[in-house]
C-alpha cells in the first residue's frame, strides 16, 4: 500500500483528533504520535493525559513542540505519523518571538517533510478562520499564519477533511 498524506482540520472540540486517530489506526505499520503540546498548566496536563489514554499501546509518542519537520525527517521506514496539532505548534513558535517569515519558512519545511516522508502522515490543525476577526494583533497574526500554513499543508496533501460536530467531510 502506498503512503498517504492526509490533512484534517476543524474547530475546537470538533472531533478532528479522534477522526485522525481512527484514520491512522486503519493504516499498516508502526504508529507514531507526534505531539506538539506542552503541559504548561493543569488543564493542558489533563488534555494530554486524555489523548494518551485514547491511544493503544501500539502507539509511540514523540513529544516535539517546535522542531516538527526535523523530527519527522528523522523517522525512517514505514508506518504512520499523526501530527497533533499544527496550531499548537504555531503557538509555540509565536511564543519564541519568531517573525512571520521565520514561522512561514518552518511551515514550508514541515509541508515539504510531510510530502517527502516515506511514512504515511496525518496532520491535524484547527480551522481558525471561520469566526470573527480577532480583537488583538497577536490573535490576528496567529489566525493569519495558521491559515497560510494550513493552506500549504492541505494543498500538498493527498486527502483533506473538515470535521464539524464529530462529522467528517472529505474536501479533497
C-alpha positions as MATLAB code, in Angstrom:
seq = 'XXXXXXXXXXXXXXXXXXXXXXXXXXXXXXXXXXXXXXXXXXXXXXXXXXXXXXXXXXXXXXXXXXXXXXXXXXXXXXXXXXXXXXXXXXXXXXXXXXXXXXXXXXXXXXXXXXXXXXXXXXXXXXXXXXXXXXXXXXXXXXXXXXXXXXXXXXXXXXXXXXXXXXXXXXXX';
ca = [
       0.000    0.000    0.000;
       1.298    3.442   -0.889;
       1.898    6.007    1.773;
      -0.754    8.654    2.388;
      -0.538   12.320    3.308;
      -3.780   13.429    4.960;
      -4.766   16.833    6.375;
      -7.548   17.032    8.987;
      -8.968   20.343   10.158;
     -11.923   21.545   12.204;
     -12.847   23.741   15.114;
     -12.015   23.207   18.765;
     -13.631   20.024   20.141;
     -14.959   19.185   16.658;
     -13.774   15.577   16.805;
     -10.849   16.083   14.430;
      -8.261   14.341   16.631;
     -10.486   11.294   17.180;
     -11.219   11.122   13.457;
      -7.497   11.371   12.640;
      -6.702    8.655   15.195;
      -9.284    6.352   13.593;
      -7.799    7.023   10.147;
      -4.317    6.249   11.432;
      -5.443    3.047   13.134;
      -6.643    1.837    9.725;
      -3.181    2.183    8.190;
      -0.498   -0.524    8.380;
       2.808   -0.467   10.220;
       4.189    1.193   13.313;
       2.311    4.189   14.711;
       3.901    7.424   15.891;
       2.005   10.211   17.627;
       3.982   13.427   17.183;
       2.622   15.693   19.927;
       3.243   19.424   19.726;
       1.516   20.341   23.005;
       3.421   21.395   26.087;
       1.977   20.762   29.543;
       2.313   24.337   30.759;
      -0.731   24.248   33.045;
      -3.042   21.766   34.757;
      -5.699   21.966   32.023;
      -3.172   21.061   29.331;
      -1.759   18.255   31.504;
      -5.261   16.741   31.684;
      -5.824   17.146   27.955;
      -2.508   15.423   27.161;
      -3.319   12.605   29.601;
      -6.741   12.083   27.959;
      -5.195   11.962   24.471;
      -2.625    9.379   25.630;
      -5.397    7.211   27.096;
      -7.235    7.253   23.748;
      -4.272    5.608   22.020;
      -3.428    1.923   22.313;
      -0.039    0.640   23.416;
       0.807    0.207   19.703;
       1.486    3.947   19.547;
       4.862    5.522   20.253;
       4.531    9.097   21.477;
       7.100   11.636   20.323;
       6.870   14.997   22.072;
       8.234   17.798   19.915;
       6.778   21.283   20.399;
       8.945   23.142   17.882;
      11.255   21.163   15.556;
       8.471   19.101   13.988;
       9.869   18.987   10.433;
      13.284   17.907   11.703;
      11.770   15.193   13.901;
       9.651   13.950   11.003;
      12.677   13.832    8.689;
      14.434   11.619   11.243;
      11.734    8.926   11.102;
      12.524    6.218    8.565;
      10.846    3.042    7.438;
       7.133    2.505    7.172;
       4.086    3.204    9.278;
       2.070    6.287   10.096;
       2.786    9.546   11.899;
      -0.102   11.515   13.408;
       0.939   15.139   13.987;
      -1.376   16.760   16.535;
      -1.610   19.656   16.178;
      -0.254   22.321   13.863;
      -1.950   25.256   15.584;
      -0.348   24.394   18.934;
       2.955   24.174   17.080;
       2.386   27.645   15.570;
       1.538   28.964   19.039;
       4.831   27.563   20.351;
       6.718   29.317   17.553;
       4.930   32.590   18.311;
       5.994   32.365   21.953;
       9.598   32.031   20.751;
       9.297   35.517   19.232;
       9.929   34.316   15.687;
       8.864   36.733   12.972;
       6.249   35.832   10.378;
       8.855   34.989    7.743;
      10.639   32.578   10.081;
       7.379   30.864   11.032;
       6.250   30.582    7.411;
       9.670   29.130    6.498;
       9.199   26.484    9.209;
       5.686   25.854    7.825;
       7.113   25.331    4.350;
       9.769   22.975    5.737;
       7.077   20.963    7.507;
       4.897   20.783    4.398;
       7.892   19.532    2.407;
       8.855   16.990    5.095;
       5.287   15.645    5.158;
       5.233   15.224    1.390;
       8.697   13.607    1.202;
       8.344   11.279    4.195;
       8.317    7.545    3.447;
       5.706    7.157    6.208;
       2.022    7.991    5.941;
       1.360   11.366    7.541;
      -1.846   12.652    9.111;
      -1.565   16.312   10.109;
      -4.241   17.797   12.382;
      -4.883   21.537   12.621;
      -7.581   23.869   13.877;
      -9.607   25.862   11.376;
      -9.353   29.330   12.896;
     -10.656   31.479   10.053;
     -14.398   30.892   10.397;
     -15.043   33.222   13.326;
     -14.967   36.943   13.820;
     -11.846   38.997   13.193;
      -9.775   38.659   16.386;
      -9.523   41.737   18.577;
      -5.780   41.718   19.279;
      -2.845   41.963   16.880;
      -1.248   38.723   18.146;
      -4.539   36.827   17.702;
      -4.879   38.155   14.123;
      -1.267   37.188   13.459;
      -1.939   33.666   14.769;
      -5.072   33.367   12.609;
      -3.244   34.567    9.503;
      -0.183   32.335    9.992;
      -2.392   29.328   10.723;
      -4.451   29.999    7.613;
      -1.423   30.249    5.329;
       0.261   27.147    6.765;
      -2.999   25.163    6.681;
      -3.434   26.099    3.008;
       0.068   24.897    2.169;
      -0.258   21.606    4.067;
      -3.734   20.937    2.636;
      -2.539   21.845   -0.858;
       0.204   19.232   -0.768;
      -1.898   16.552    0.922;
      -3.438   13.605   -0.899;
      -6.644   13.866    1.123;
      -8.153   16.612    3.299;
     -11.073   16.533    5.724;
     -13.090   19.150    7.588;
     -14.576   17.792   10.818;
     -17.504   19.536   12.476;
     -19.757   18.205   15.258;
     -17.875   14.917   15.006;
     -18.791   14.505   11.353;
     -16.006   14.407    8.731;
     -16.468   15.952    5.326;
     -13.906   14.960    2.702;
     -12.870   18.151    0.912;
     -10.030   16.697   -1.161;
];
